[in-house]
Amino acid sequence: MNLNNNLKLSFRTLRKRPAFSAIIIFTFAIATGASIVVYSYIDALLFTSLPFKEPQNLVRIQSIKGGEKGLFSYPDFLDMLKQLKGIEELAVYRDGGRYNLSGDGKPPEDLSATFASSNLFKVLGVEPEIGSYWPETLDERGSHTIMLTHDFWQKRFDGKESIEMLQVTLDGFSYTNYGVLPKGFSFPHRNEAFRAMAFADFVVDSRSYRPCIGLARLKPGVSLEDFNRELRAFAELQGQAHADTNLGLSYLAEPLSDLYIGELEGYLILLGAAALFLLTIATVNVANLMLILTIRKTKDTVVR
């Protein structure tokens, strides 16, 4: 009963002072809406897991030379596969830029592609929607292979099932499409296709050509610190064995989540604090308005 009376009193107060009520509602709406948007964004980046299998075990590997992060060679990748003991699987990738696609009976069109080794999808725990990944044997020599993302398959090929082993042309070179990736999948950012990292023999053979970023899945029980120690030991051996290209070159593994957050974490925390401060200001302002209204009512009561 008390609750009903309080609600009736509240509604009567709102009706009696519509301008005052509108100011309060508008203040709370702005502050609450802004806070919800900010904290939803923070939650998505900081507290929501990446859409991959066991993302906490995924690390990104880059080379380090002179304090600067960089890429490493494909032969180094092949050596890592043979020598590193702390990983279940290791793949390489690199943003590939934009290419001209033609040869499928439609007008030429630009598409964005990511270079990758065929086991990249296995490391991420992703199964194809159509077809299969190109064989890992094609990563051992120069090969022109490609896989399409779901969205590009729908847009360019109207979702046709006869896409497997289709020949398409990228910048004048014939490529074999091995299949279509599942809906919503993209890595490391939104793209339209994946093409073989080993697109030419010189990529596989040259240590001076460095196109690779590593993506590794750590074995259970292997910490990031343990793995980085193993990478430093591996780098020393590579520097001794290939002094002309690898001397002074080291490697660093970081959580894959850093790719999406990186230096933004501090800014996101600051943004969250700002949203909380805004909500606090709105609450204080409304409390002041209510206090002014109460004082005014007290004066009216004294006069009466």
C-alpha positions, 0 to 999 in steps of 0.5 A: 500500500505504501508503494502505491501511495508513493507512486501516486504521489510521484506521478502527481508531482510530475504532472504538477511540474512538467518543466521540472520533470522534463529537466530531470528525465532528460538529465538522467536519460543523457547520463544513463544512455552515454554510460550504457554505450561506453560500458558496452564498448568497454565490455566488448573489448576488455571482457568479452572473449575473442571469437576463436577456440580457447583464445587465452592460449593464442599468442602473436609472434613478431621479430624484434631488432633494435627495440623495434617490432617487425616481421620474420621470414618464412624459412624462420617460420618453418624452423619454428615449426620444427624446433619450438616445443611449447606450441601445439600449432603455429601459423603465419599471416600478414595483411595483404592489401587490395587486389583486382579479381576477375576471370569468373564471368563478372566485371573485375572487382577489388577485394581485400585479402590476408596472406596466411599459411593454410593451418591458420584456420586450424590454429584459430579453430575454424572449420570451412563452410564449403570445401576445405583449406588448401593442403599444407603441402602447397605451403612448402613451395610457391602456389596460388591458392585462395579461400573466400569469406562468407560475405564476399562469396554471397556478394560476388557469387550469389551463394552458389555451391559450385565455388570449390576449385573455381579458378579466379584471377588476382592481378593477372595471376590464376588462383584456385579457390578451395572453399568458403569460410564460415559466416562472420569469420575474419582475421585479423580484421575484416577482409574478403579472402585469404591467399597463400603466404607461400605465393612464390618460391622466393617466399619459401626460400629467402631469409632476407624477405620477411613477410610473416607474423606468427600465430601460435597456440600454446600447449596447456601449462606453458606460460607466456613467460616460458614461451618467450624464454624459448623464443629467445633461445631459438633466436640465439641459435638462428643468429649463429646458424644464419648470421648474415640475416638473423644476427641480432634478431629476436622474437616476442610473443604477446597475447592475441588480445593485444592485437585488438586492444593494445595500447587502448586499454588505458584509454578505455579505463579512462573513458569508463571513469569519465562516464562514471564521472558524468553519471555522478554529475547528473545525479548531483545535479538532480539531487540539487534540483530536488533540494531546491524544490524541497526548500521551496515547499518548506517556505510555502508550508511556513507561510501557510 
